[in-house]
Amino acid sequence: MAMTNDAINSDELVVVATGLTKHFADFVAVDNFNLEVKAGTVVSLLGPNGAGKTTIVRMLATLSEPTSGSATVCGYDVVRDADAVRGVVSLTGQFAALEDNLTAEENLLLMARLRGYSKRTATRIVEGLIDRFDIGEFRDKLVKSVSGGQRRRVDLAASLVVQPKVLMLDEPTTGLDPRSRQVVWSTIRELVQGGVTLFLTTQYLEEADALADHIVLIDHGRAVAAGTPNELKSQIGDQRVDIVGIDANGVGLIVEALSSNFQLVIDHNRRTVSVPAPHDLADLVAVTGALARVSAHVDEIALRRPTLDDAFLALTGQASEPYQQDQSIAEVTP
């Protein structure tokens, strides 16, 4: 039985995918994908271009039928109940779907009227969206004459003329400047606080880290890892002390000072020596003490936790070790 809006709570699953698979002739775009999304959370599909993220979104939004497997959104089957799914989902794709010869404001008013609002109500809704997405400075400009980032903000605003139960954003901040990206992030947080469930695809690691409650790493159509941002980071090891030498000689002194007591990973191109530091500040103190004894030439020293970037590279198999960035890296074991 399909869930009504009032029936959804934070413990219920709003999106469920089981064995979702999509073939294009002999090419497997999505391979046996499974997912459960709780109400009022942000789930991010994170992966490079071509990983299968957009294909998954299109299947969940009823724009493409799966080759096999099944999925439901708010209790509705994406194949059998496609019309009902479209009634609870709002999708903003990678390319703005706007009328070039209308102004930003006129595009939003048109969308509101098409959704059945009266002129008065549509005007009120549009004013709120213009304020929320910081569109006021170009509201009267034709969409074809505004920047790509401004156009994207109008497109995102249009997707919220009616607040959906599930909002699907396919790489929403691609091409946006830092200010516009912060506007979008702020709006996403407001929507989730208001009970909207958000399904986000992105290739920006910092975006998934900042917004997502749960991240699924996608590689070649398959889910290779999943968890909270902190869980994914913890899978690749402990935090580390990074020491940046002033120059090549500085790196040599750092290695000389530390190699007898610590396992080192050396990146000569970045002039960085990394030391695993599972015991937090105690390791940082031990490292700085060893460096001080030989007066090593250090530009920077910092205690760092694994980043989502580290996790992605390690868990997708694109790097054999979390710290390895290029062929110049060597490992030194005492």
One Martini backbone bead per residue (centre of mass of N, CA, C, O) as a GRO file, in nm:
protein
  334
    1MET     BB    1   0.096   0.036   0.023
    2ALA     BB    2   0.077   0.355  -0.014
    3MET     BB    3   0.208   0.642   0.097
    4THR     BB    4   0.150   0.912   0.267
    5ASN     BB    5   0.259   1.206   0.379
    6ASP     BB    6   0.167   1.159   0.683
    7ALA     BB    7   0.321   0.868   0.706
    8ILE     BB    8   0.587   1.000   0.709
    9ASN     BB    9   0.893   0.913   0.868
   10SER     BB   10   1.218   0.879   0.992
   11ASP     BB   11   1.177   0.542   0.979
   12GLU     BB   12   1.110   0.553   0.685
   13LEU     BB   13   1.112   0.437   0.357
   14VAL     BB   14   1.134   0.621   0.055
   15VAL     BB   15   1.382   0.463  -0.076
   16VAL     BB   16   1.389   0.159  -0.286
   17ALA     BB   17   1.654  -0.058  -0.399
   18THR     BB   18   1.661  -0.373  -0.603
   19GLY     BB   19   1.873  -0.477  -0.832
   20LEU     BB   20   1.947  -0.239  -1.004
   21THR     BB   21   1.934  -0.241  -1.371
   22LYS     BB   22   2.128  -0.117  -1.669
   23HIS     BB   23   2.102  -0.150  -2.021
   24PHE     BB   24   2.306  -0.074  -2.322
   25ALA     BB   25   2.301  -0.325  -2.463
   26ASP     BB   26   2.627  -0.423  -2.366
   27PHE     BB   27   2.598  -0.197  -2.157
   28VAL     BB   28   2.666  -0.146  -1.807
   29ALA     BB   29   2.551   0.114  -1.608
   30VAL     BB   30   2.389  -0.072  -1.398
   31ASP     BB   31   2.479  -0.298  -1.111
   32ASN     BB   32   2.309  -0.412  -0.867
   33PHE     BB   33   2.138  -0.187  -0.709
   34ASN     BB   34   2.133  -0.076  -0.363
   35LEU     BB   35   1.873   0.099  -0.159
   36GLU     BB   36   1.820   0.311   0.143
   37VAL     BB   37   1.586   0.577   0.231
   38LYS     BB   38   1.528   0.806   0.464
   39ALA     BB   39   1.347   1.027   0.600
   40GLY     BB   40   1.502   1.338   0.611
   41THR     BB   41   1.748   1.281   0.418
   42VAL     BB   42   2.089   1.261   0.286
   43VAL     BB   43   2.173   1.121  -0.028
   44SER     BB   44   2.484   1.027  -0.187
   45LEU     BB   45   2.612   1.010  -0.510
   46LEU     BB   46   2.953   0.911  -0.564
   47GLY     BB   47   3.124   1.006  -0.870
   48PRO     BB   48   3.228   0.987  -1.166
   49ASN     BB   49   3.209   1.016  -1.476
   50GLY     BB   50   3.019   0.732  -1.577
   51ALA     BB   51   2.923   0.561  -1.312
   52GLY     BB   52   2.570   0.593  -1.293
   53LYS     BB   53   2.408   0.818  -1.148
   54THR     BB   54   2.199   0.926  -1.358
   55THR     BB   55   2.064   0.654  -1.417
   56ILE     BB   56   1.948   0.614  -1.138
   57VAL     BB   57   1.776   0.868  -1.128
   58ARG     BB   58   1.603   0.806  -1.382
   59MET     BB   59   1.471   0.554  -1.262
   60LEU     BB   60   1.349   0.686  -1.001
   61ALA     BB   61   1.197   0.917  -1.197
   62THR     BB   62   1.080   0.750  -1.463
   63LEU     BB   63   1.277   0.802  -1.731
   64SER     BB   64   1.382   0.496  -1.679
   65GLU     BB   65   1.385   0.166  -1.731
   66PRO     BB   66   1.463  -0.112  -1.598
   67THR     BB   67   1.597  -0.415  -1.676
   68SER     BB   68   1.627  -0.475  -1.364
   69GLY     BB   69   1.461  -0.484  -1.093
   70SER     BB   70   1.373  -0.252  -0.818
   71ALA     BB   71   1.154   0.036  -0.722
   72THR     BB   72   1.074   0.280  -0.463
   73VAL     BB   73   0.856   0.575  -0.401
   74CYS     BB   74   0.663   0.614  -0.147
   75GLY     BB   75   0.559   0.306  -0.236
   76TYR     BB   76   0.613   0.342  -0.538
   77ASP     BB   77   0.641   0.209  -0.839
   78VAL     BB   78   0.843   0.307  -1.108
   79VAL     BB   79   0.660   0.143  -1.316
   80ARG     BB   80   0.357   0.100  -1.225
   81ASP     BB   81   0.368   0.408  -1.058
   82ALA     BB   82   0.474   0.660  -1.221
   83ASP     BB   83   0.271   0.891  -1.168
   84ALA     BB   84   0.296   0.887  -0.858
   85VAL     BB   85   0.597   0.950  -0.843
   86ARG     BB   86   0.575   1.232  -0.989
   87GLY     BB   87   0.401   1.351  -0.740
   88VAL     BB   88   0.669   1.324  -0.519
   89VAL     BB   89   0.875   1.430  -0.734
   90SER     BB   90   1.179   1.624  -0.780
   91LEU     BB   91   1.374   1.719  -1.075
   92THR     BB   92   1.721   1.812  -1.121
   93GLY     BB   93   1.921   1.837  -1.365
   94GLN     BB   94   2.214   1.923  -1.544
   95PHE     BB   95   2.003   2.087  -1.721
   96ALA     BB   96   1.841   2.363  -1.793
   97ALA     BB   97   1.467   2.402  -1.793
   98LEU     BB   98   1.430   2.678  -1.988
   99GLU     BB   99   1.311   2.987  -2.109
  100ASP     BB  100   1.499   3.205  -2.285
  101ASN     BB  101   1.254   3.439  -2.351
  102LEU     BB  102   1.253   3.462  -2.045
  103THR     BB  103   1.257   3.552  -1.746
  104ALA     BB  104   1.320   3.449  -1.441
  105GLU     BB  105   1.041   3.523  -1.328
  106GLU     BB  106   0.867   3.410  -1.561
  107ASN     BB  107   0.950   3.117  -1.526
  108LEU     BB  108   0.835   3.083  -1.239
  109LEU     BB  109   0.544   3.166  -1.299
  110LEU     BB  110   0.488   2.951  -1.509
  111MET     BB  111   0.532   2.708  -1.325
  112ALA     BB  112   0.313   2.782  -1.115
  113ARG     BB  113   0.069   2.787  -1.311
  114LEU     BB  114   0.107   2.491  -1.415
  115ARG     BB  115   0.051   2.389  -1.106
  116GLY     BB  116  -0.232   2.572  -1.031
  117TYR     BB  117  -0.187   2.852  -0.949
  118SER     BB  118  -0.259   3.142  -0.872
  119LYS     BB  119  -0.147   3.450  -0.928
  120ARG     BB  120  -0.109   3.528  -0.633
  121THR     BB  121   0.032   3.270  -0.532
  122ALA     BB  122   0.261   3.266  -0.739
  123THR     BB  123   0.389   3.535  -0.653
  124ARG     BB  124   0.456   3.451  -0.364
  125ILE     BB  125   0.637   3.207  -0.429
  126VAL     BB  126   0.843   3.354  -0.613
  127GLU     BB  127   0.949   3.555  -0.406
  128GLY     BB  128   1.069   3.339  -0.221
  129LEU     BB  129   1.266   3.216  -0.435
  130ILE     BB  130   1.426   3.471  -0.502
  131ASP     BB  131   1.536   3.500  -0.215
  132ARG     BB  132   1.660   3.214  -0.163
  133PHE     BB  133   1.841   3.233  -0.458
  134ASP     BB  134   1.943   3.514  -0.531
  135ILE     BB  135   1.768   3.665  -0.798
  136GLY     BB  136   1.710   3.976  -0.793
  137GLU     BB  137   1.947   4.097  -0.984
  138PHE     BB  138   1.806   3.899  -1.244
  139ARG     BB  139   1.485   3.880  -1.277
  140ASP     BB  140   1.466   4.077  -1.559
  141LYS     BB  141   1.628   3.874  -1.715
  142LEU     BB  142   1.708   3.692  -1.962
  143VAL     BB  143   1.812   3.375  -1.959
  144LYS     BB  144   2.007   3.400  -2.217
  145SER     BB  145   2.184   3.646  -2.051
  146VAL     BB  146   2.285   3.472  -1.834
  147SER     BB  147   2.455   3.292  -1.639
  148GLY     BB  148   2.507   2.969  -1.556
  149GLY     BB  149   2.466   3.005  -1.249
  150GLN     BB  150   2.197   3.163  -1.265
  151ARG     BB  151   2.040   2.953  -1.422
  152ARG     BB  152   2.063   2.732  -1.207
  153ARG     BB  153   1.904   2.878  -0.985
  154VAL     BB  154   1.637   2.887  -1.139
  155ASP     BB  155   1.605   2.582  -1.176
  156LEU     BB  156   1.595   2.514  -0.874
  157ALA     BB  157   1.353   2.691  -0.806
  158ALA     BB  158   1.149   2.546  -0.998
  159SER     BB  159   1.160   2.269  -0.832
  160LEU     BB  160   1.009   2.447  -0.571
  161VAL     BB  161   0.717   2.533  -0.624
  162VAL     BB  162   0.682   2.242  -0.523
  163GLN     BB  163   0.701   2.065  -0.242
  164PRO     BB  164   0.854   1.778  -0.204
  165LYS     BB  165   0.928   1.469  -0.076
  166VAL     BB  166   1.135   1.427  -0.323
  167LEU     BB  167   1.465   1.539  -0.397
  168MET     BB  168   1.636   1.550  -0.713
  169LEU     BB  169   1.992   1.606  -0.753
  170ASP     BB  170   2.188   1.652  -1.048
  171GLU     BB  171   2.447   1.814  -1.011
  172PRO     BB  172   2.368   2.120  -0.894
  173THR     BB  173   2.682   2.275  -0.884
  174THR     BB  174   2.761   2.274  -1.164
  175GLY     BB  175   2.923   2.579  -1.248
  176LEU     BB  176   2.938   2.715  -0.981
  177ASP     BB  177   2.996   2.949  -0.776
  178PRO     BB  178   3.065   2.980  -0.448
  179ARG     BB  179   2.813   3.147  -0.378
  180SER     BB  180   2.599   2.965  -0.516
  181ARG     BB  181   2.670   2.709  -0.362
  182GLN     BB  182   2.592   2.817  -0.080
  183VAL     BB  183   2.296   2.864  -0.146
  184VAL     BB  184   2.228   2.569  -0.205
  185TRP     BB  185   2.317   2.446   0.062
  186SER     BB  186   2.126   2.608   0.242
  187THR     BB  187   1.864   2.508   0.110
  188ILE     BB  188   1.898   2.209   0.163
  189ARG     BB  189   1.897   2.229   0.473
  190GLU     BB  190   1.613   2.351   0.497
  191LEU     BB  191   1.454   2.121   0.362
  192VAL     BB  192   1.538   1.894   0.556
  193GLN     BB  193   1.425   2.033   0.812
  194GLY     BB  194   1.125   2.020   0.663
  195GLY     BB  195   1.129   1.691   0.545
  196VAL     BB  196   1.298   1.652   0.309
  197THR     BB  197   1.410   1.426   0.071
  198LEU     BB  198   1.750   1.372  -0.042
  199PHE     BB  199   1.885   1.326  -0.376
  200LEU     BB  200   2.240   1.316  -0.444
  201THR     BB  201   2.451   1.410  -0.705
  202THR     BB  202   2.819   1.388  -0.720
  203GLN     BB  203   3.179   1.502  -0.777
  204TYR     BB  204   3.193   1.649  -0.496
  205LEU     BB  205   3.337   1.585  -0.205
  206GLU     BB  206   3.261   1.836  -0.027
  207GLU     BB  207   2.955   1.811  -0.072
  208ALA     BB  208   2.905   1.536   0.056
  209ASP     BB  209   3.038   1.603   0.330
  210ALA     BB  210   2.844   1.852   0.401
  211LEU     BB  211   2.539   1.704   0.340
  212ALA     BB  212   2.559   1.402   0.401
  213ASP     BB  213   2.445   1.115   0.575
  214HIS     BB  214   2.480   0.938   0.304
  215ILE     BB  215   2.716   0.737   0.116
  216VAL     BB  216   2.762   0.638  -0.233
  217LEU     BB  217   2.996   0.463  -0.404
  218ILE     BB  218   3.057   0.497  -0.756
  219ASP     BB  219   3.168   0.227  -0.989
  220HIS     BB  220   3.086   0.105  -1.276
  221GLY     BB  221   2.769   0.074  -1.162
  222ARG     BB  222   2.874   0.033  -0.865
  223ALA     BB  223   2.868  -0.033  -0.528
  224VAL     BB  224   3.167   0.000  -0.321
  225ALA     BB  225   3.044   0.198  -0.097
  226ALA     BB  226   2.906   0.271   0.242
  227GLY     BB  227   2.817   0.568   0.436
  228THR     BB  228   2.932   0.776   0.625
  229PRO     BB  229   3.178   0.992   0.607
  230ASN     BB  230   3.330   0.875   0.859
  231GLU     BB  231   3.318   0.576   0.779
  232LEU     BB  232   3.480   0.598   0.518
  233LYS     BB  233   3.736   0.717   0.643
  234SER     BB  234   3.787   0.479   0.854
  235GLN     BB  235   3.852   0.249   0.635
  236ILE     BB  236   4.166   0.383   0.573
  237GLY     BB  237   4.235   0.478   0.864
  238ASP     BB  238   4.422   0.680   1.029
  239GLN     BB  239   4.558   0.934   1.125
  240ARG     BB  240   4.792   1.211   1.051
  241VAL     BB  241   5.117   1.338   0.998
  242ASP     BB  242   5.204   1.637   0.830
  243ILE     BB  243   5.516   1.719   0.660
  244VAL     BB  244   5.652   2.022   0.531
  245GLY     BB  245   5.900   2.111   0.335
  246ILE     BB  246   6.081   2.369   0.208
  247ASP     BB  247   6.269   2.148   0.072
  248ALA     BB  248   6.456   1.889  -0.021
  249ASN     BB  249   6.639   1.910   0.229
  250GLY     BB  250   6.407   1.913   0.432
  251VAL     BB  251   6.306   1.628   0.371
  252GLY     BB  252   6.567   1.483   0.447
  253LEU     BB  253   6.564   1.567   0.749
  254ILE     BB  254   6.293   1.445   0.820
  255VAL     BB  255   6.365   1.153   0.755
  256GLU     BB  256   6.610   1.134   0.947
  257ALA     BB  257   6.441   1.196   1.213
  258LEU     BB  258   6.201   0.953   1.164
  259SER     BB  259   6.285   0.662   1.044
  260SER     BB  260   6.360   0.505   1.322
  261ASN     BB  261   6.038   0.545   1.455
  262PHE     BB  262   5.882   0.563   1.171
  263GLN     BB  263   5.635   0.538   0.942
  264LEU     BB  264   5.672   0.636   0.602
  265VAL     BB  265   5.536   0.883   0.369
  266ILE     BB  266   5.666   1.000   0.053
  267ASP     BB  267   5.626   1.326  -0.116
  268HIS     BB  268   5.827   1.494  -0.327
  269ASN     BB  269   5.644   1.689  -0.486
  270ARG     BB  270   5.510   1.798  -0.196
  271ARG     BB  271   5.710   1.782   0.046
  272THR     BB  272   5.591   1.514   0.202
  273VAL     BB  273   5.550   1.377   0.532
  274SER     BB  274   5.397   1.076   0.659
  275VAL     BB  275   5.239   0.990   0.980
  276PRO     BB  276   5.101   0.776   1.163
  277ALA     BB  277   4.820   0.877   1.414
  278PRO     BB  278   4.642   0.702   1.648
  279HIS     BB  279   4.723   0.906   1.921
  280ASP     BB  280   4.725   1.184   1.839
  281LEU     BB  281   4.899   1.412   2.022
  282ALA     BB  282   5.130   1.221   2.092
  283ASP     BB  283   5.239   1.204   1.800
  284LEU     BB  284   5.286   1.503   1.751
  285VAL     BB  285   5.493   1.541   1.977
  286ALA     BB  286   5.700   1.328   1.880
  287VAL     BB  287   5.757   1.458   1.606
  288THR     BB  288   5.841   1.745   1.694
  289GLY     BB  289   6.075   1.653   1.872
  290ALA     BB  290   6.245   1.517   1.648
  291LEU     BB  291   6.274   1.775   1.472
  292ALA     BB  292   6.409   1.964   1.684
  293ARG     BB  293   6.680   1.799   1.721
  294VAL     BB  294   6.759   1.869   1.391
  295SER     BB  295   6.646   2.128   1.263
  296ALA     BB  296   6.420   2.108   1.069
  297HIS     BB  297   6.285   2.212   0.757
  298VAL     BB  298   5.970   2.358   0.819
  299ASP     BB  299   5.657   2.467   0.687
  300GLU     BB  300   5.460   2.222   0.787
  301ILE     BB  301   5.237   2.103   1.060
  302ALA     BB  302   4.983   1.831   1.077
  303LEU     BB  303   4.683   1.705   1.195
  304ARG     BB  304   4.518   1.443   1.010
  305ARG     BB  305   4.244   1.332   0.856
  306PRO     BB  306   4.082   1.154   0.662
  307THR     BB  307   3.947   1.200   0.360
  308LEU     BB  308   3.718   1.165   0.112
  309ASP     BB  309   3.934   1.152  -0.100
  310ASP     BB  310   4.086   0.914   0.015
  311ALA     BB  311   3.847   0.717   0.015
  312PHE     BB  312   3.783   0.719  -0.286
  313LEU     BB  313   4.058   0.624  -0.394
  314ALA     BB  314   4.067   0.358  -0.229
  315LEU     BB  315   3.765   0.228  -0.278
  316THR     BB  316   3.793   0.246  -0.611
  317GLY     BB  317   4.105   0.176  -0.694
  318GLN     BB  318   4.276   0.454  -0.776
  319ALA     BB  319   4.443   0.369  -0.512
  320SER     BB  320   4.648   0.174  -0.309
  321GLU     BB  321   4.690   0.432  -0.127
  322PRO     BB  322   4.582   0.704   0.053
  323TYR     BB  323   4.865   0.882  -0.006
  324GLN     BB  324   4.879   0.817  -0.303
  325GLN     BB  325   4.955   1.029  -0.602
  326ASP     BB  326   5.240   0.919  -0.716
  327GLN     BB  327   5.547   0.790  -0.831
  328SER     BB  328   5.727   0.953  -0.599
  329ILE     BB  329   5.641   0.762  -0.383
  330ALA     BB  330   5.757   0.658  -0.063
  331GLU     BB  331   5.837   0.392   0.167
  332VAL     BB  332   5.917   0.395   0.521
  333THR     BB  333   6.063   0.147   0.733
  334PRO     BB  334   6.206   0.087   1.049
   0.00000   0.00000   0.00000
